Amino acid sequence: MENDVKFLEYVVKALVDNPNDVKILRSVDEMGVLMTLEVNPVDMGKVIGRTGNTAKAIRTLLRVVGMKNNARVNLKINEPAGALPRERTDKSIDEALNDMKI
């Protein structure tokens, strides 16, 4: 198993409640390494994080691992079938004021 796969598997399994459902597919093309991650639908929030910060951090760490091996590493997180659409969090000031009924 490649180091980048071992690393991603270790990090993601430490975050989720269903580590046995973590699946990682690694493919290489002229653009570099693409790692596709699948997790249990209930664990998506833990992997993505608030406003995507956890996913961003994982991607940054994977790029560092890739640089060590002279490879460009990208991460794709597959949304599970039947996942609920994420609630929009980027409200305008007017929308926020309306919500507060001011």
N, C-alpha and C positions, 0 to 999 in steps of 0.2 A: 504494500500500500504506500502511496506517495506521502511525503511529509505534510503537504498542504491538506490532504484529505484527513490524515490523522489529527492534524491541528484543528480543523473545522469540526470534525466529529467530537473531539474532546470538549471544545468550547460550547457547542450547541447542546450536547448531552448534559452538560453541567447546568444549563439554563432551563431546560424543559422538564415537565412532569412525566412525560412519556418517552424516555430515551430510546426504548426499543423501536419506536416509530420513526426515528431519524434515518433518512435515506439521502445519500450523497452520490451524485453522478458526476464524474469528471471526464471532460472531453478537451481535446487539444486541436487547434486549427491555426491558420496563419495569424489570427488575431491574438493568440495566446491560449491560456487555460481558462475554461469556463467550468465553474462548479455550480451544479444545480442542487438546491437543498429542498427537501420535503420534510415536513414535520406534521404531527398530529394537529388537526384544526384547532383544538383547544390551546395549543402551545404557540400559535402564530403571534399573539400579542407579546409573549416573552421574547421571541426571536426578533421581532420588528422593533419593539420598544416604543416609548412615548415619542411621538413625532419622528419615528424612524431612527432614533439615536443609537439604539443597540445594533441594528442592522448596519448602520454607517460605521460604527466602531469595529464590527466583525470584518467588514469589507476593507477597512484601513489595515487591520492586522494581517489579513490575507495578502494584501499588496506587499507588506513588509516581508512576509514569508516568501512570496514570489520573487521579490528583488534579491533575496539571499540566494535563490536558485536561478537567477537570470531569466525569470519568466513573468509575464504579465498575467495576473490572476484576477478574474472577475467572478462575482457571486450573483446568481439568480435565485431568488426565493420563490418557489412555486406556491401560489395560493391554492389551498385544497378545494376540491369541488364542494359546493354547498356552503362555502364560507360566507358569513354575513358581510355585506358591504361595510367598509369602515366609515364611521361618522366623520363628517367634515369638521375640522377644528379651527380652520382659518376664517373666522367670522370677521366681517367688517365692524367698525365701531358702531355704526347705526344698528346692525343686527344684534350686537352685544347689549346695547342700550335697550332695545326692544325686549330682549330676553329678561332684562332686569326690571322692565316696566317703569322706566324713569321718564 
